[in-house]
Amino acid sequence: MSGASQNGAVGRDVTSAISDAMASLLSRHTGRGATSSWTTFSRDLIVCVIGDALTTGEKSLVQYGRPEAVLSIRRAYQESMAQEAISIVEELSGRGVAAFMSNNHIDPDLAVEIFVLQQASDGRESDET
């Protein structure tokens, strides 16, 4: 059985835990949680997509024609959350994070958190899922 098949259930547990943790982290920092989130974990990359996370105030700014202000605010939130997000992913995945990138999109209301992982401790690439 391949590593991906053997670790499939474990990988799903990890991705679900990362999705929940990222949505919770966002809620603690912005005062509103997302209505959806999903995570993909493949080899040395974890990508978490968070949907419908804009606050009522941010949505008002968008309607007022100020999406750049919302994106600026979101960048500030993401910078303030970066170290905690990295720690969460390292703990849940058991892997170190080599790089973290984060971005937002207004319509549709989506955010993405990308974690590039360090090579597995045995020197091989991981086949999590």
N, C-alpha and C positions, 0 to 999 in steps of 0.2 A: 504494500500500500504506500502511496506517495506521502511525503511530508504534509502536503496540502490536505490530502484526504484524512490523514491521521489527526491533524490539528484543526479540522474544520469546525467542530463544536467549540473547541477552546477559542478559536479565532472569532467565532460569532459572539461568544461571551465577551471577549475583549472589545470588539467593535461596538457592541451594545453598551458596554460600560463607558467607553470613550464618548459615544454620542450623548449619553445621559450626563456625563461629567462636564462636557463642553456646554451643553444647554444650561446646566445648573450654574456654571461659572459665569456665563453671559447674564443670567438672571441676577446673580449677586452683584454684578458690576453695573447693570443698566436698569434694574428694577423690573424687568420684564423678561420672561423666558420665551424661547422659541416654541412654535407649535409642532415643529418637526425637525428631526436631525437624523442623519445617517452617516456611517463611517465605512470606509474601505481601507483595508490593511493588506498590502501586497509587497512582499519582499522588504525593501527598505523605505517604504513610503506609506504614510497614514494620511488620509484625506477625510476630513469631517465637513459635511455640508449642513448648514443650519438654515432652516426656512422660517419665514414669518417672524422675524425677531425685532423689527423696528418698533420703537415705542410710539405711543399716541402723539407725543410731541414731535418726534422725528417725522412721522407721517404728515403732520400738519405743516412742517417745514417743506416737505416735498410738494405738497399741494400748493403752498405759497410760492413755489418756484425756486426753492433753495436746496436742491439735492446736494450741491457741493458742500454746504454746511453740514448736512447729515453725514456725508462720507468723511469729512474732516473729524467730526465728533467720533465716528466709529473707529477711525484710525487711532485716535487718542485712547479709546477704550481698549482696543486691541493691544496697543503698546503697554498699557497698564496691566493687562491680563497675561501677557506673553510668558513671563517666568512661571506663573502658576499653571498655565496650560502645558508648558513643557514638562513641568514636574509631574503633572497628572498623567501625561502620555508615557513618560519614562517609567512611572510606577506601574501603570496598567499593562504596558507592553513588555516590560522587562528589558527594554533597549534604550540606549542613550539617543538623544536627539542631536543631530548634527546641524540642522537648520530648521527654522520655523518661519512660515510666511502666512499672512492673513489678509483677506480682502473682502469687500462687500459689493453688492449689486443692489440697486434700488428697485427696479421693476423687471423681473420678479424680485421680491424681497428675499435675498439669499446672502449668506456669508459663507466663506470657506476658510478652514484652518488646515494648513498643510504642514506636515512634519516629515522631514527627511531624516531617516534614522542612521545612526552609526552602524558600521558593519557588526554583525553578530560576534560575540566574544570568541567563538571558535574559528573566526576568520572566514566563515562561509556566509553566503547570502541566506537570509531566512526565507522559508516558504510558509509563512503563517497562514495565509488564505489566498 
